Amino acid sequence: MDYDVIVIGGGPSGLMAAIAAGEKGARVLLIDKGDKLGRKLAISGGGRCNVTNRLPIEEIIKHLPGNGKFLYSAFSIFSNEDIIKFFERLGIELKEEDHGRMFPVSDKAQSVVDALLTQLEKLRVKVYTNSPVANLEYKDGRVASVLLKNGTKISAKAIVIAVGGKSVPHTGSTGDGYAWAKKAGHTITELFPTEVPVTSNEPFIKNKSLQGLSLRDIELSVLNPKGKPIISHRMDMIFTHFGLSGPAVLRCSQFVVKAMKKWKLNEVTMSVDALPDKKEEEVFQEIVKLVKSDPKKSIKNTLKGFLPERYLLFILEFNGIDALVQGTMISNEKIRSFAKSCKQFLVKVNGTLPLEKAFVTGGGVSVKEIEPQTMGSKMMEGLFFCGEILDVHGYTGGYNITSALVTGRLAGGNAALFSK
């Protein structure tokens, strides 16, 4: 049996591509190597599925630091607002939460997956699960067929590669598509983990003295070798047994990777500002005032609530201040160094967890070789790419999935038009 369009990969971009092709009347086959479709969707947004983000396009592109600008044309054709309408048409009501994140009203990712699968059935899209692809065959500068590992050969007029990157491999994204892209003449830019926890050999990490401690609404920066911030993010973070994690850390992680590479460093310094709304001098003056108002109190009790207790005790000790000593016994110099640590506590980090542990893959099929309005290959006729296999990546918060759905929509629709 041959098809107009074959979509390889049943994640967000592949499902969207298959639906878009089916809606244009193409005979579509969707192939996935796993036993069920939409596995990455089902676990996204903590199992609630953050389907897109409602911020203005400019803002969304800012939240896609990896080649987000490539998507300007795509967004002018199918935008985040169109994604919202698309889901509402499928009967999935969405609600907006903090920072523009859009979730299904049901709070269940599975309801999103089910709606997409129902739509595939309606459009008579043929689905093969448990069907790993061995190779793609090209002939005379255009796509010809897909060869499955079981020996089956299926011909197609257009092929959409939607197999994801290399992150979250238990959902099936193990980097299979890069070889097929290379075979078609594409460049694969260097792959690296993004949205990933960072590792550190600092003594306080090694001895687990802060393990499990969360800091809320702090500002975390990655510093260059001269000590100037390359990037700062204001969110929550957590100390772990191997280093740092939590939203602020995930967002900064790709900049750690890039800085280590750019300056050939073994370690990069990150700076934690636990009191981002106050200047260092204000913090100092405030402590001096608190000490004066109750001179007999121990410094630990004077500063109760100033920082989370475990962090407060740690920063006092770090500055050689005995927590039980009366505030008046502490030199101004020590109070100053304590205030400085509140504003810029420096942590040396030496890398990140591996790509397999990352939420998002950085790098991929070079966007210079992709038509921005169709997601078609500039190297091979009838070949289309969408989703995380492309060298486009963003922060968590609905940005990567927006990119996947938008590129999937374009790739599938244009593959169908090409096959006519």
Contacts in CASP RR format, 6 or more apart in sequence:
PFRMAT RR
TARGET T0000
AUTHOR 0000-0000-0000
METHOD contacts of the structure
MODEL  1
MDYDVIVIGGGPSGLMAAIAAGEKGARVLLIDKGDKLGRKLAISGGGRCN
VTNRLPIEEIIKHLPGNGKFLYSAFSIFSNEDIIKFFERLGIELKEEDHG
RMFPVSDKAQSVVDALLTQLEKLRVKVYTNSPVANLEYKDGRVASVLLKN
GTKISAKAIVIAVGGKSVPHTGSTGDGYAWAKKAGHTITELFPTEVPVTS
NEPFIKNKSLQGLSLRDIELSVLNPKGKPIISHRMDMIFTHFGLSGPAVL
RCSQFVVKAMKKWKLNEVTMSVDALPDKKEEEVFQEIVKLVKSDPKKSIK
NTLKGFLPERYLLFILEFNGIDALVQGTMISNEKIRSFAKSCKQFLVKVN
GTLPLEKAFVTGGGVSVKEIEPQTMGSKMMEGLFFCGEILDVHGYTGGYN
ITSALVTGRLAGGNAALFSK
1 154 0 8 1.000
2 154 0 8 1.000
2 155 0 8 1.000
2 156 0 8 1.000
3 26 0 8 1.000
3 27 0 8 1.000
3 28 0 8 1.000
3 29 0 8 1.000
3 126 0 8 1.000
3 154 0 8 1.000
3 155 0 8 1.000
3 156 0 8 1.000
3 157 0 8 1.000
4 21 0 8 1.000
4 26 0 8 1.000
4 27 0 8 1.000
4 28 0 8 1.000
4 156 0 8 1.000
4 157 0 8 1.000
4 158 0 8 1.000
4 415 0 8 1.000
4 416 0 8 1.000
4 419 0 8 1.000
4 420 0 8 1.000
5 18 0 8 1.000
5 21 0 8 1.000
5 22 0 8 1.000
5 26 0 8 1.000
5 27 0 8 1.000
5 28 0 8 1.000
5 29 0 8 1.000
5 156 0 8 1.000
5 157 0 8 1.000
5 158 0 8 1.000
5 159 0 8 1.000
5 160 0 8 1.000
5 412 0 8 1.000
5 415 0 8 1.000
5 416 0 8 1.000
5 419 0 8 1.000
6 28 0 8 1.000
6 29 0 8 1.000
6 30 0 8 1.000
6 31 0 8 1.000
6 146 0 8 1.000
6 154 0 8 1.000
6 156 0 8 1.000
6 158 0 8 1.000
6 159 0 8 1.000
6 160 0 8 1.000
7 14 0 8 1.000
7 17 0 8 1.000
7 18 0 8 1.000
7 21 0 8 1.000
7 28 0 8 1.000
7 29 0 8 1.000
7 30 0 8 1.000
7 31 0 8 1.000
7 159 0 8 1.000
7 160 0 8 1.000
7 162 0 8 1.000
7 412 0 8 1.000
7 415 0 8 1.000
8 31 0 8 1.000
8 32 0 8 1.000
8 133 0 8 1.000
8 146 0 8 1.000
8 159 0 8 1.000
8 160 0 8 1.000
8 161 0 8 1.000
8 162 0 8 1.000
8 163 0 8 1.000
8 177 0 8 1.000
9 30 0 8 1.000
9 31 0 8 1.000
9 32 0 8 1.000
9 33 0 8 1.000
9 162 0 8 1.000
9 163 0 8 1.000
9 164 0 8 1.000
10 18 0 8 1.000
10 30 0 8 1.000
10 32 0 8 1.000
10 37 0 8 1.000
10 38 0 8 1.000
10 162 0 8 1.000
11 32 0 8 1.000
11 37 0 8 1.000
11 38 0 8 1.000
11 39 0 8 1.000
11 40 0 8 1.000
11 41 0 8 1.000
11 162 0 8 1.000
11 164 0 8 1.000
11 171 0 8 1.000
11 404 0 8 1.000
12 38 0 8 1.000
12 40 0 8 1.000
12 41 0 8 1.000
12 44 0 8 1.000
12 387 0 8 1.000
12 401 0 8 1.000
12 404 0 8 1.000
12 405 0 8 1.000
13 162 0 8 1.000
13 164 0 8 1.000
13 386 0 8 1.000
13 387 0 8 1.000
13 388 0 8 1.000
13 404 0 8 1.000
13 405 0 8 1.000
13 407 0 8 1.000
13 408 0 8 1.000
13 411 0 8 1.000
14 30 0 8 1.000
14 160 0 8 1.000
14 162 0 8 1.000
14 386 0 8 1.000
14 387 0 8 1.000
14 408 0 8 1.000
15 30 0 8 1.000
15 37 0 8 1.000
15 38 0 8 1.000
15 41 0 8 1.000
15 116 0 8 1.000
15 117 0 8 1.000
15 120 0 8 1.000
16 116 0 8 1.000
16 386 0 8 1.000
16 404 0 8 1.000
16 405 0 8 1.000
16 408 0 8 1.000
16 409 0 8 1.000
16 412 0 8 1.000
17 160 0 8 1.000
17 162 0 8 1.000
17 384 0 8 1.000
17 386 0 8 1.000
17 408 0 8 1.000
17 409 0 8 1.000
17 411 0 8 1.000
17 412 0 8 1.000
17 413 0 8 1.000
17 415 0 8 1.000
18 28 0 8 1.000
18 30 0 8 1.000
18 120 0 8 1.000
18 125 0 8 1.000
18 160 0 8 1.000
18 412 0 8 1.000
19 116 0 8 1.000
19 119 0 8 1.000
19 120 0 8 1.000
19 123 0 8 1.000
19 125 0 8 1.000
20 408 0 8 1.000
20 409 0 8 1.000
20 410 0 8 1.000
20 411 0 8 1.000
20 412 0 8 1.000
20 413 0 8 1.000
20 416 0 8 1.000
21 28 0 8 1.000
21 125 0 8 1.000
21 160 0 8 1.000
21 412 0 8 1.000
21 413 0 8 1.000
21 415 0 8 1.000
21 416 0 8 1.000
22 28 0 8 1.000
22 123 0 8 1.000
22 124 0 8 1.000
22 125 0 8 1.000
22 416 0 8 1.000
23 123 0 8 1.000
23 413 0 8 1.000
24 412 0 8 1.000
24 413 0 8 1.000
24 416 0 8 1.000
24 417 0 8 1.000
25 123 0 8 1.000
25 416 0 8 1.000
26 415 0 8 1.000
26 416 0 8 1.000
26 419 0 8 1.000
26 420 0 8 1.000
27 126 0 8 1.000
28 123 0 8 1.000
28 125 0 8 1.000
28 126 0 8 1.000
28 416 0 8 1.000
29 125 0 8 1.000
29 126 0 8 1.000
29 127 0 8 1.000
29 128 0 8 1.000
29 154 0 8 1.000
29 156 0 8 1.000
30 37 0 8 1.000
30 120 0 8 1.000
30 125 0 8 1.000
30 126 0 8 1.000
30 127 0 8 1.000
30 128 0 8 1.000
31 128 0 8 1.000
31 131 0 8 1.000
31 133 0 8 1.000
31 146 0 8 1.000
31 148 0 8 1.000
32 127 0 8 1.000
32 128 0 8 1.000
32 129 0 8 1.000
32 131 0 8 1.000
33 130 0 8 1.000
33 131 0 8 1.000
33 132 0 8 1.000
33 133 0 8 1.000
33 172 0 8 1.000
33 176 0 8 1.000
34 129 0 8 1.000
34 130 0 8 1.000
34 132 0 8 1.000
34 172 0 8 1.000
35 129 0 8 1.000
35 130 0 8 1.000
36 129 0 8 1.000
37 113 0 8 1.000
37 116 0 8 1.000
37 117 0 8 1.000
37 127 0 8 1.000
37 129 0 8 1.000
38 113 0 8 1.000
38 116 0 8 1.000
38 171 0 8 1.000
39 171 0 8 1.000
39 172 0 8 1.000
40 168 0 8 1.000
40 171 0 8 1.000
40 173 0 8 1.000
41 49 0 8 1.000
41 109 0 8 1.000
41 112 0 8 1.000
41 113 0 8 1.000
41 116 0 8 1.000
41 401 0 8 1.000
42 49 0 8 1.000
42 109 0 8 1.000
42 110 0 8 1.000
42 113 0 8 1.000
43 109 0 8 1.000
43 168 0 8 1.000
43 171 0 8 1.000
44 50 0 8 1.000
44 109 0 8 1.000
44 401 0 8 1.000
45 103 0 8 1.000
45 109 0 8 1.000
45 397 0 8 1.000
46 109 0 8 1.000
47 108 0 8 1.000
47 109 0 8 1.000
48 103 0 8 1.000
48 104 0 8 1.000
48 107 0 8 1.000
48 108 0 8 1.000
48 109 0 8 1.000
49 103 0 8 1.000
49 104 0 8 1.000
49 108 0 8 1.000
49 109 0 8 1.000
49 112 0 8 1.000
49 113 0 8 1.000
50 101 0 8 1.000
50 102 0 8 1.000
50 103 0 8 1.000
50 397 0 8 1.000
50 398 0 8 1.000
50 401 0 8 1.000
51 83 0 8 1.000
51 87 0 8 1.000
51 92 0 8 1.000
51 94 0 8 1.000
51 102 0 8 1.000
51 103 0 8 1.000
51 104 0 8 1.000
51 112 0 8 1.000
51 398 0 8 1.000
51 401 0 8 1.000
51 405 0 8 1.000
52 80 0 8 1.000
52 83 0 8 1.000
52 84 0 8 1.000
52 102 0 8 1.000
52 398 0 8 1.000
52 401 0 8 1.000
52 402 0 8 1.000
52 405 0 8 1.000
53 60 0 8 1.000
53 63 0 8 1.000
53 80 0 8 1.000
53 99 0 8 1.000
53 100 0 8 1.000
53 101 0 8 1.000
53 102 0 8 1.000
53 397 0 8 1.000
53 398 0 8 1.000
53 399 0 8 1.000
53 402 0 8 1.000
54 80 0 8 1.000
54 81 0 8 1.000
54 84 0 8 1.000
54 96 0 8 1.000
54 100 0 8 1.000
54 101 0 8 1.000
54 102 0 8 1.000
55 63 0 8 1.000
55 80 0 8 1.000
55 99 0 8 1.000
55 100 0 8 1.000
57 72 0 8 1.000
57 75 0 8 1.000
57 79 0 8 1.000
57 80 0 8 1.000
60 75 0 8 1.000
60 80 0 8 1.000
60 399 0 8 1.000
60 402 0 8 1.000
61 68 0 8 1.000
61 69 0 8 1.000
61 71 0 8 1.000
61 72 0 8 1.000
61 75 0 8 1.000
63 394 0 8 1.000
63 395 0 8 1.000
63 397 0 8 1.000
63 399 0 8 1.000
64 71 0 8 1.000
64 392 0 8 1.000
64 393 0 8 1.000
64 394 0 8 1.000
64 395 0 8 1.000
64 399 0 8 1.000
64 400 0 8 1.000
64 403 0 8 1.000
65 254 0 8 1.000
65 393 0 8 1.000
65 394 0 8 1.000
65 395 0 8 1.000
66 362 0 8 1.000
66 363 0 8 1.000
66 391 0 8 1.000
66 392 0 8 1.000
66 393 0 8 1.000
66 394 0 8 1.000
67 367 0 8 1.000
67 390 0 8 1.000
67 391 0 8 1.000
67 392 0 8 1.000
67 393 0 8 1.000
68 392 0 8 1.000
68 394 0 8 1.000
68 403 0 8 1.000
70 367 0 8 1.000
70 370 0 8 1.000
70 372 0 8 1.000
70 390 0 8 1.000
70 392 0 8 1.000
71 372 0 8 1.000
71 392 0 8 1.000
71 403 0 8 1.000
71 406 0 8 1.000
71 407 0 8 1.000
72 372 0 8 1.000
73 372 0 8 1.000
73 373 0 8 1.000
74 372 0 8 1.000
74 373 0 8 1.000
74 375 0 8 1.000
74 406 0 8 1.000
74 407 0 8 1.000
74 410 0 8 1.000
75 406 0 8 1.000
77 373 0 8 1.000
77 410 0 8 1.000
78 406 0 8 1.000
78 409 0 8 1.000
78 410 0 8 1.000
79 406 0 8 1.000
80 402 0 8 1.000
80 406 0 8 1.000
82 409 0 8 1.000
83 402 0 8 1.000
83 405 0 8 1.000
83 406 0 8 1.000
84 94 0 8 1.000
84 102 0 8 1.000
86 405 0 8 1.000
86 409 0 8 1.000
87 94 0 8 1.000
87 104 0 8 1.000
87 112 0 8 1.000
87 115 0 8 1.000
88 94 0 8 1.000
90 115 0 8 1.000
90 116 0 8 1.000
90 118 0 8 1.000
90 119 0 8 1.000
91 115 0 8 1.000
92 104 0 8 1.000
92 106 0 8 1.000
92 111 0 8 1.000
92 112 0 8 1.000
92 115 0 8 1.000
93 104 0 8 1.000
93 105 0 8 1.000
93 106 0 8 1.000
94 102 0 8 1.000
94 103 0 8 1.000
94 104 0 8 1.000
94 105 0 8 1.000
95 102 0 8 1.000
95 103 0 8 1.000
95 104 0 8 1.000
95 105 0 8 1.000
96 102 0 8 1.000
97 103 0 8 1.000
99 397 0 8 1.000
101 397 0 8 1.000
101 398 0 8 1.000
102 398 0 8 1.000
104 111 0 8 1.000
104 112 0 8 1.000
120 127 0 8 1.000
128 148 0 8 1.000
131 148 0 8 1.000
131 149 0 8 1.000
131 150 0 8 1.000
132 148 0 8 1.000
132 149 0 8 1.000
132 176 0 8 1.000
133 146 0 8 1.000
133 147 0 8 1.000
133 148 0 8 1.000
133 149 0 8 1.000
133 176 0 8 1.000
133 180 0 8 1.000
134 147 0 8 1.000
134 148 0 8 1.000
134 149 0 8 1.000
134 151 0 8 1.000
135 146 0 8 1.000
135 147 0 8 1.000
135 180 0 8 1.000
135 183 0 8 1.000
136 143 0 8 1.000
136 145 0 8 1.000
136 146 0 8 1.000
136 147 0 8 1.000
136 159 0 8 1.000
136 161 0 8 1.000
136 180 0 8 1.000
136 183 0 8 1.000
136 184 0 8 1.000
136 383 0 8 1.000
137 143 0 8 1.000
137 144 0 8 1.000
137 145 0 8 1.000
137 146 0 8 1.000
137 147 0 8 1.000
137 153 0 8 1.000
138 144 0 8 1.000
138 183 0 8 1.000
138 184 0 8 1.000
138 380 0 8 1.000
138 383 0 8 1.000
141 380 0 8 1.000
141 381 0 8 1.000
142 380 0 8 1.000
142 381 0 8 1.000
142 382 0 8 1.000
143 156 0 8 1.000
143 157 0 8 1.000
143 158 0 8 1.000
143 159 0 8 1.000
143 380 0 8 1.000
143 381 0 8 1.000
143 382 0 8 1.000
143 383 0 8 1.000
144 155 0 8 1.000
144 156 0 8 1.000
145 153 0 8 1.000
145 154 0 8 1.000
145 155 0 8 1.000
145 156 0 8 1.000
146 153 0 8 1.000
146 154 0 8 1.000
146 156 0 8 1.000
146 159 0 8 1.000
147 153 0 8 1.000
148 154 0 8 1.000
156 419 0 8 1.000
157 382 0 8 1.000
157 418 0 8 1.000
157 419 0 8 1.000
158 382 0 8 1.000
158 383 0 8 1.000
158 384 0 8 1.000
158 415 0 8 1.000
158 416 0 8 1.000
158 418 0 8 1.000
158 419 0 8 1.000
159 382 0 8 1.000
159 383 0 8 1.000
159 384 0 8 1.000
159 415 0 8 1.000
160 384 0 8 1.000
160 385 0 8 1.000
160 386 0 8 1.000
160 408 0 8 1.000
160 411 0 8 1.000
160 412 0 8 1.000
160 415 0 8 1.000
161 177 0 8 1.000
161 180 0 8 1.000
161 181 0 8 1.000
161 383 0 8 1.000
161 384 0 8 1.000
161 385 0 8 1.000
161 386 0 8 1.000
161 389 0 8 1.000
162 385 0 8 1.000
162 386 0 8 1.000
162 387 0 8 1.000
162 389 0 8 1.000
162 408 0 8 1.000
162 411 0 8 1.000
163 173 0 8 1.000
163 175 0 8 1.000
163 176 0 8 1.000
163 177 0 8 1.000
163 389 0 8 1.000
164 173 0 8 1.000
164 175 0 8 1.000
164 177 0 8 1.000
164 361 0 8 1.000
164 387 0 8 1.000
164 388 0 8 1.000
164 389 0 8 1.000
165 173 0 8 1.000
165 175 0 8 1.000
165 191 0 8 1.000
165 361 0 8 1.000
165 364 0 8 1.000
165 388 0 8 1.000
165 389 0 8 1.000
166 173 0 8 1.000
166 174 0 8 1.000
166 175 0 8 1.000
166 191 0 8 1.000
166 355 0 8 1.000
166 356 0 8 1.000
166 361 0 8 1.000
167 173 0 8 1.000
167 193 0 8 1.000
167 195 0 8 1.000
167 196 0 8 1.000
167 355 0 8 1.000
167 356 0 8 1.000
167 357 0 8 1.000
167 358 0 8 1.000
167 359 0 8 1.000
167 360 0 8 1.000
167 361 0 8 1.000
167 388 0 8 1.000
168 356 0 8 1.000
168 358 0 8 1.000
168 359 0 8 1.000
169 356 0 8 1.000
173 361 0 8 1.000
173 388 0 8 1.000
175 389 0 8 1.000
177 389 0 8 1.000
178 188 0 8 1.000
178 191 0 8 1.000
178 364 0 8 1.000
178 365 0 8 1.000
178 389 0 8 1.000
181 188 0 8 1.000
181 365 0 8 1.000
181 385 0 8 1.000
181 389 0 8 1.000
182 188 0 8 1.000
184 377 0 8 1.000
184 379 0 8 1.000
184 380 0 8 1.000
184 383 0 8 1.000
185 379 0 8 1.000
185 380 0 8 1.000
186 365 0 8 1.000
186 366 0 8 1.000
186 369 0 8 1.000
186 377 0 8 1.000
186 379 0 8 1.000
187 365 0 8 1.000
187 366 0 8 1.000
187 368 0 8 1.000
187 369 0 8 1.000
188 363 0 8 1.000
188 364 0 8 1.000
188 365 0 8 1.000
188 366 0 8 1.000
189 363 0 8 1.000
189 364 0 8 1.000
189 365 0 8 1.000
189 366 0 8 1.000
189 391 0 8 1.000
190 363 0 8 1.000
191 355 0 8 1.000
191 361 0 8 1.000
191 362 0 8 1.000
191 363 0 8 1.000
191 364 0 8 1.000
192 254 0 8 1.000
192 257 0 8 1.000
192 355 0 8 1.000
192 361 0 8 1.000
192 362 0 8 1.000
192 363 0 8 1.000
193 253 0 8 1.000
193 254 0 8 1.000
193 257 0 8 1.000
193 352 0 8 1.000
193 353 0 8 1.000
193 354 0 8 1.000
193 355 0 8 1.000
193 357 0 8 1.000
193 358 0 8 1.000
193 360 0 8 1.000
193 361 0 8 1.000
193 362 0 8 1.000
194 253 0 8 1.000
194 254 0 8 1.000
194 257 0 8 1.000
194 358 0 8 1.000
194 359 0 8 1.000
194 360 0 8 1.000
194 361 0 8 1.000
194 362 0 8 1.000
194 393 0 8 1.000
194 394 0 8 1.000
195 250 0 8 1.000
195 251 0 8 1.000
195 253 0 8 1.000
195 254 0 8 1.000
195 358 0 8 1.000
195 359 0 8 1.000
195 360 0 8 1.000
195 394 0 8 1.000
195 395 0 8 1.000
195 396 0 8 1.000
196 250 0 8 1.000
196 253 0 8 1.000
196 352 0 8 1.000
196 353 0 8 1.000
196 355 0 8 1.000
196 357 0 8 1.000
196 358 0 8 1.000
196 359 0 8 1.000
197 240 0 8 1.000
197 242 0 8 1.000
197 243 0 8 1.000
197 244 0 8 1.000
197 245 0 8 1.000
197 246 0 8 1.000
197 249 0 8 1.000
197 250 0 8 1.000
197 253 0 8 1.000
197 352 0 8 1.000
197 353 0 8 1.000
197 357 0 8 1.000
198 243 0 8 1.000
198 244 0 8 1.000
198 245 0 8 1.000
198 249 0 8 1.000
198 252 0 8 1.000
198 253 0 8 1.000
198 256 0 8 1.000
198 270 0 8 1.000
198 349 0 8 1.000
198 351 0 8 1.000
198 352 0 8 1.000
198 353 0 8 1.000
199 242 0 8 1.000
199 243 0 8 1.000
199 349 0 8 1.000
199 350 0 8 1.000
199 351 0 8 1.000
199 352 0 8 1.000
199 353 0 8 1.000
200 242 0 8 1.000
200 243 0 8 1.000
200 244 0 8 1.000
200 347 0 8 1.000
200 348 0 8 1.000
200 349 0 8 1.000
200 350 0 8 1.000
201 348 0 8 1.000
201 350 0 8 1.000
202 243 0 8 1.000
202 347 0 8 1.000
202 348 0 8 1.000
204 210 0 8 1.000
204 314 0 8 1.000
205 239 0 8 1.000
205 240 0 8 1.000
205 241 0 8 1.000
205 242 0 8 1.000
205 243 0 8 1.000
205 347 0 8 1.000
208 241 0 8 1.000
209 314 0 8 1.000
210 239 0 8 1.000
210 310 0 8 1.000
210 311 0 8 1.000
210 314 0 8 1.000
211 239 0 8 1.000
211 240 0 8 1.000
211 241 0 8 1.000
212 238 0 8 1.000
212 239 0 8 1.000
212 240 0 8 1.000
213 238 0 8 1.000
213 239 0 8 1.000
213 308 0 8 1.000
213 310 0 8 1.000
213 311 0 8 1.000
214 236 0 8 1.000
214 237 0 8 1.000
214 238 0 8 1.000
214 308 0 8 1.000
215 236 0 8 1.000
215 237 0 8 1.000
215 238 0 8 1.000
215 272 0 8 1.000
215 274 0 8 1.000
215 308 0 8 1.000
215 311 0 8 1.000
216 236 0 8 1.000
216 308 0 8 1.000
217 234 0 8 1.000
217 235 0 8 1.000
217 236 0 8 1.000
217 276 0 8 1.000
218 234 0 8 1.000
218 235 0 8 1.000
218 236 0 8 1.000
218 237 0 8 1.000
218 248 0 8 1.000
218 272 0 8 1.000
218 273 0 8 1.000
218 274 0 8 1.000
218 276 0 8 1.000
219 232 0 8 1.000
219 233 0 8 1.000
219 234 0 8 1.000
219 248 0 8 1.000
219 272 0 8 1.000
219 273 0 8 1.000
219 276 0 8 1.000
220 232 0 8 1.000
220 233 0 8 1.000
220 234 0 8 1.000
220 235 0 8 1.000
220 237 0 8 1.000
220 248 0 8 1.000
220 249 0 8 1.000
220 252 0 8 1.000
220 270 0 8 1.000
220 271 0 8 1.000
220 272 0 8 1.000
220 273 0 8 1.000
221 229 0 8 1.000
221 230 0 8 1.000
221 231 0 8 1.000
221 232 0 8 1.000
221 252 0 8 1.000
221 270 0 8 1.000
221 271 0 8 1.000
221 273 0 8 1.000
222 229 0 8 1.000
222 230 0 8 1.000
222 231 0 8 1.000
222 232 0 8 1.000
222 252 0 8 1.000
222 255 0 8 1.000
222 256 0 8 1.000
222 259 0 8 1.000
222 268 0 8 1.000
222 269 0 8 1.000
222 270 0 8 1.000
223 229 0 8 1.000
223 230 0 8 1.000
223 268 0 8 1.000
223 269 0 8 1.000
223 270 0 8 1.000
223 271 0 8 1.000
223 346 0 8 1.000
224 230 0 8 1.000
224 259 0 8 1.000
224 263 0 8 1.000
225 263 0 8 1.000
225 265 0 8 1.000
227 269 0 8 1.000
229 271 0 8 1.000
230 255 0 8 1.000
230 259 0 8 1.000
231 251 0 8 1.000
231 252 0 8 1.000
231 255 0 8 1.000
233 247 0 8 1.000
233 248 0 8 1.000
233 251 0 8 1.000
233 252 0 8 1.000
234 248 0 8 1.000
234 276 0 8 1.000
235 246 0 8 1.000
235 247 0 8 1.000
235 248 0 8 1.000
235 251 0 8 1.000
236 246 0 8 1.000
236 247 0 8 1.000
236 248 0 8 1.000
237 244 0 8 1.000
237 245 0 8 1.000
237 246 0 8 1.000
237 247 0 8 1.000
237 248 0 8 1.000
237 249 0 8 1.000
237 272 0 8 1.000
238 244 0 8 1.000
238 245 0 8 1.000
238 246 0 8 1.000
238 249 0 8 1.000
242 353 0 8 1.000
243 349 0 8 1.000
244 270 0 8 1.000
244 347 0 8 1.000
244 349 0 8 1.000
247 396 0 8 1.000
250 359 0 8 1.000
250 395 0 8 1.000
250 396 0 8 1.000
251 395 0 8 1.000
251 396 0 8 1.000
252 270 0 8 1.000
253 352 0 8 1.000
253 358 0 8 1.000
254 362 0 8 1.000
254 393 0 8 1.000
256 268 0 8 1.000
256 270 0 8 1.000
256 349 0 8 1.000
256 351 0 8 1.000
256 352 0 8 1.000
257 351 0 8 1.000
257 352 0 8 1.000
259 265 0 8 1.000
259 268 0 8 1.000
260 266 0 8 1.000
260 267 0 8 1.000
260 268 0 8 1.000
260 351 0 8 1.000
266 350 0 8 1.000
267 348 0 8 1.000
267 349 0 8 1.000
267 350 0 8 1.000
268 348 0 8 1.000
268 349 0 8 1.000
268 350 0 8 1.000
268 351 0 8 1.000
269 346 0 8 1.000
269 347 0 8 1.000
269 348 0 8 1.000
269 349 0 8 1.000
270 346 0 8 1.000
270 347 0 8 1.000
270 348 0 8 1.000
270 349 0 8 1.000
271 344 0 8 1.000
271 345 0 8 1.000
271 346 0 8 1.000
271 347 0 8 1.000
272 344 0 8 1.000
272 345 0 8 1.000
272 346 0 8 1.000
272 347 0 8 1.000
273 342 0 8 1.000
273 343 0 8 1.000
273 344 0 8 1.000
273 345 0 8 1.000
274 307 0 8 1.000
274 311 0 8 1.000
274 342 0 8 1.000
274 343 0 8 1.000
274 345 0 8 1.000
275 283 0 8 1.000
275 307 0 8 1.000
275 342 0 8 1.000
275 343 0 8 1.000
278 286 0 8 1.000
278 343 0 8 1.000
279 343 0 8 1.000
280 339 0 8 1.000
280 340 0 8 1.000
280 342 0 8 1.000
280 343 0 8 1.000
281 339 0 8 1.000
283 339 0 8 1.000
283 342 0 8 1.000
283 343 0 8 1.000
284 335 0 8 1.000
284 336 0 8 1.000
284 339 0 8 1.000
287 302 0 8 1.000
287 303 0 8 1.000
287 306 0 8 1.000
287 335 0 8 1.000
287 338 0 8 1.000
287 339 0 8 1.000
288 332 0 8 1.000
288 335 0 8 1.000
290 302 0 8 1.000
290 303 0 8 1.000
291 299 0 8 1.000
291 302 0 8 1.000
291 327 0 8 1.000
291 328 0 8 1.000
291 330 0 8 1.000
291 335 0 8 1.000
292 328 0 8 1.000
294 302 0 8 1.000
295 326 0 8 1.000
295 327 0 8 1.000
295 328 0 8 1.000
296 326 0 8 1.000
297 326 0 8 1.000
297 327 0 8 1.000
298 323 0 8 1.000
298 324 0 8 1.000
298 325 0 8 1.000
298 326 0 8 1.000
298 327 0 8 1.000
299 316 0 8 1.000
299 321 0 8 1.000
299 322 0 8 1.000
299 323 0 8 1.000
299 324 0 8 1.000
299 325 0 8 1.000
299 326 0 8 1.000
299 327 0 8 1.000
299 330 0 8 1.000
300 312 0 8 1.000
300 313 0 8 1.000
300 316 0 8 1.000
300 323 0 8 1.000
300 324 0 8 1.000
302 327 0 8 1.000
303 312 0 8 1.000
303 316 0 8 1.000
304 312 0 8 1.000
305 312 0 8 1.000
306 312 0 8 1.000
306 342 0 8 1.000
307 315 0 8 1.000
307 342 0 8 1.000
313 323 0 8 1.000
315 338 0 8 1.000
315 341 0 8 1.000
315 342 0 8 1.000
315 345 0 8 1.000
316 322 0 8 1.000
316 323 0 8 1.000
316 338 0 8 1.000
317 323 0 8 1.000
318 341 0 8 1.000
318 345 0 8 1.000
319 334 0 8 1.000
319 337 0 8 1.000
319 338 0 8 1.000
319 341 0 8 1.000
320 334 0 8 1.000
321 330 0 8 1.000
321 334 0 8 1.000
321 338 0 8 1.000
352 358 0 8 1.000
355 361 0 8 1.000
359 396 0 8 1.000
359 400 0 8 1.000
360 388 0 8 1.000
360 393 0 8 1.000
360 394 0 8 1.000
360 396 0 8 1.000
360 400 0 8 1.000
361 388 0 8 1.000
361 393 0 8 1.000
362 391 0 8 1.000
362 393 0 8 1.000
363 391 0 8 1.000
363 393 0 8 1.000
364 389 0 8 1.000
364 390 0 8 1.000
364 391 0 8 1.000
365 385 0 8 1.000
365 389 0 8 1.000
365 390 0 8 1.000
365 391 0 8 1.000
366 391 0 8 1.000
367 390 0 8 1.000
367 391 0 8 1.000
367 392 0 8 1.000
369 377 0 8 1.000
369 378 0 8 1.000
369 379 0 8 1.000
370 376 0 8 1.000
370 377 0 8 1.000
370 378 0 8 1.000
370 385 0 8 1.000
370 390 0 8 1.000
371 377 0 8 1.000
371 378 0 8 1.000
373 410 0 8 1.000
374 384 0 8 1.000
374 410 0 8 1.000
374 411 0 8 1.000
374 414 0 8 1.000
375 384 0 8 1.000
375 385 0 8 1.000
375 386 0 8 1.000
375 407 0 8 1.000
375 408 0 8 1.000
375 410 0 8 1.000
375 411 0 8 1.000
375 412 0 8 1.000
375 414 0 8 1.000
376 382 0 8 1.000
376 383 0 8 1.000
376 384 0 8 1.000
376 385 0 8 1.000
376 411 0 8 1.000
376 414 0 8 1.000
377 383 0 8 1.000
377 384 0 8 1.000
377 385 0 8 1.000
381 418 0 8 1.000
382 415 0 8 1.000
382 418 0 8 1.000
382 419 0 8 1.000
384 411 0 8 1.000
384 412 0 8 1.000
384 414 0 8 1.000
384 415 0 8 1.000
384 418 0 8 1.000
385 407 0 8 1.000
385 411 0 8 1.000
386 404 0 8 1.000
386 407 0 8 1.000
386 408 0 8 1.000
386 410 0 8 1.000
386 411 0 8 1.000
386 412 0 8 1.000
387 403 0 8 1.000
387 404 0 8 1.000
387 407 0 8 1.000
387 408 0 8 1.000
388 400 0 8 1.000
388 404 0 8 1.000
390 403 0 8 1.000
390 407 0 8 1.000
392 403 0 8 1.000
392 407 0 8 1.000
393 400 0 8 1.000
393 403 0 8 1.000
394 400 0 8 1.000
394 403 0 8 1.000
END
